[in-house]
């Protein structure tokens, strides 16, 4: 995993997780509907469990939709000096596509300008090669590739199962966000947490909040802060305490909500030598059903 993507990875895993978890059994039926007219401050524990259970169910359906969609991702990266001043800025825009059970990306712009004819041709050739490879792979190879993808998703589900033991969740006063009244849930690490999943050890490094739309019971925003340093690969890379991450999502069609923006401000070190300081924003737009693109790719 690229160093600068590490926090985004944990963010996008945590976003659905936070909505899914609460002390006790999150799948047990609530005693009362979480959408009752009672003020949030008077919610019982069962009502809170009912709220987050419904949010989790909706988010799982949203996640399935995103995996089947084609969309545009724009990344704006600012490299900062030690005082937080911008040293350089670079933007890249990608088209993300579903392809034979996995996702592929095609670079379509740099610094908000279309690629040169030469670079565009290279991207088209890379996409053609990948499409041909997946279209002609043997049944055994495809099964192995899809098994690896499913293994990655199983690892994420293992992380989900760790969350109820990793955090204490508290329902705060409601707030308005982007024109939506939202429930606000605070997540604080529990002392003495013992992870069972591979990546569960990172959970106590974060605390944060999640905003849940009161009418549609979809999460609208997640705000995370690292409360301790994280090291990767025997100290090959390190993310420092204070790294801050936000992700937002909105309704994109019907009752489907998908991410619209993710923002990371982070400091760290690579190979214990090179200090890094980034401010990265990724925006997501133009979600479309990828089935038409897949059918067109078969003509290549």
JOURJO-V391775 format. One record per residue. PSI is psi in whole degrees, 0 to 359 (none if undefined). OMEGA is omega in whole degrees, 0 to 359 (NA if undefined). D_CENTER is the distance of its C-alpha to the mean C-alpha in whole Angstrom. Layout:
BEGIN
PSI/OMEGA/D_CENTER + PSI/OMEGA/D_CENTER
END
This chain:
BEGIN
128/177/14 + 143/184/15 + 314/186/16 + 346/179/14 + 354/189/11 + 312/182/11 + 321/178/9 + 323/179/6 + 311/182/6 + 327/177/7 + 309/186/5 + 337/171/2 + 317/186/5 + 328/186/7 + 306/177/6 + 331/181/8 + 313/184/10 + 323/180/12 + 340/189/13 + 352/195/14 + 148/175/16 + 154/178/20 + 142/185/23 + 190/183/25 + 112/185/24 + 348/181/21 + 356/180/22 + 145/183/26 + 141/179/27 + 153/177/28 + 328/180/31 + 162/177/31 + 135/179/28 + 348/182/25 + 23/178/26 + 171/184/30 + 359/182/31 + 142/175/31 + 151/182/30 + 325/183/27 + 342/181/29 + 5/180/31 + 138/172/28 + 168/177/29 + 321/179/27 + 322/178/27 + 321/177/26 + 317/178/23 + 320/178/22 + 320/179/23 + 307/185/21 + 331/176/18 + 315/180/19 + 320/178/19 + 317/181/16 + 317/180/14 + 317/179/16 + 320/183/15 + 326/177/11 + 321/177/12 + 321/177/14 + 319/181/12 + 318/178/10 + 320/180/13 + 316/182/14 + 324/181/11 + 338/181/12 + 3/185/16 + 154/164/15 + 138/180/16 + 170/180/15 + 131/177/15 + 125/177/13 + 127/179/15 + 125/176/14 + 115/185/17 + 124/174/18 + 123/171/20 + 130/186/22 + 155/173/24 + 184/184/27 + 339/179/28 + 2/179/28 + 8/177/25 + 145/182/27 + 124/176/26 + 322/180/27 + 156/179/26 + 138/177/23 + 138/175/22 + 146/175/20 + 139/179/19 + 131/183/18 + 150/165/17 + 121/180/17 + 128/186/15 + 144/171/17 + 133/183/17 + 107/175/20 + 49/175/22 + 354/179/19 + 181/179/17 + 142/174/15 + 156/180/17 + 147/178/17 + 122/177/20 + 128/182/20 + 349/179/22 + 149/173/23 + 133/181/23 + 40/177/24 + 24/175/24 + 142/178/27 + 152/178/27 + 154/172/27 + 162/180/31 + 321/181/33 + 313/181/33 + 323/178/29 + 320/179/28 + 322/178/31 + 318/179/29 + 319/178/25 + 322/180/27 + 319/177/29 + 319/180/26 + 320/179/24 + 317/180/28 + 316/180/28 + 318/180/25 + 314/180/26 + 319/181/29 + 312/183/28 + 326/181/26 + 333/185/28 + 5/181/31 + 153/180/30 + 162/178/32 + 323/180/31 + 316/180/31 + 319/180/28 + 319/179/26 + 319/180/26 + 319/180/25 + 314/180/22 + 330/177/21 + 321/178/21 + 321/177/19 + 316/180/16 + 325/178/17 + 320/178/18 + 319/179/14 + 327/176/13 + 321/177/16 + 321/178/14 + 320/179/11 + 326/176/14 + 322/177/16 + 320/177/13 + 317/182/13 + 336/179/17 + 335/190/17 + 317/182/16 + 329/179/19 + 341/185/21 + 335/189/19 + 153/166/19 + 129/182/21 + 135/182/20 + 133/177/22 + 120/181/22 + 183/177/23 + 143/180/25 + 153/179/23 + 158/174/22 + 136/178/22 + 120/179/19 + 40/178/20 + 5/180/23 + 132/171/21 + 131/188/22 + 145/163/20 + 148/178/20 + 124/182/19 + 125/178/18 + 135/177/18 + 121/180/17 + 136/180/19 + 143/175/20 + 135/175/23 + 147/176/25 + 9/180/26 + 134/177/23 + 107/184/24 + 152/174/21 + 334/180/21 + 165/182/18 + 316/184/18 + 3/181/15 + 336/181/16 + 341/181/18 + 342/186/15 + 317/180/15 + 354/179/18 + 353/184/17 + 149/164/15 + 159/181/16 + 191/180/14 + 155/173/15 + 136/178/13 + 130/183/15 + 122/179/16 + 126/186/18 + 327/184/21 + 317/186/23 + 352/180/20 + 45/173/18 + 143/177/15 + 139/184/12 + 334/182/13 + 145/172/11 + 135/181/10 + 117/184/12 + 147/174/12 + 135/175/15 + 129/181/16 + 1/177/19 + 160/181/20 + 144/175/20 + 132/175/18 + 143/180/20 + 142/170/19 + 57/179/22 + 48/175/25 + 19/174/24 + 324/178/23 + 152/182/21 + 136/173/20 + 131/188/18 + 153/172/20 + 140/181/20 + 349/174/19 + 136/188/16 + 137/184/14 + 136/173/11 + 144/173/10 + 142/180/8 + 152/172/10 + 164/183/10 + 168/177/14 + 127/179/16 + 335/176/16 + 140/179/19 + 234/179/21 + 17/182/19 + 127/176/16 + 134/180/13 + 160/182/10 + 141/175/8 + 334/181/11 + 143/172/10 + 133/184/8 + 130/180/11 + 131/169/12 + 116/187/15 + 150/171/16 + 150/180/20 + 194/180/20 + 142/178/23 + 130/178/23 + 27/178/26 + 15/183/27 + 308/187/29 + 116/174/27 + 139/178/25 + 145/181/22 + 109/187/21 + 150/166/18 + 110/188/17 + 131/175/14 + 129/174/13 + 131/176/11 + 149/184/12 + 132/184/11 + 174/174/15 + 49/175/17 + 131/180/16 + 152/175/19 + 128/185/20 + 358/185/20 + 322/180/23 + 322/179/25 + 319/180/24 + 318/179/24 + 319/179/28 + 325/182/29 + 338/180/28 + 345/180/30 + 349/182/33 + none/NA/32
END
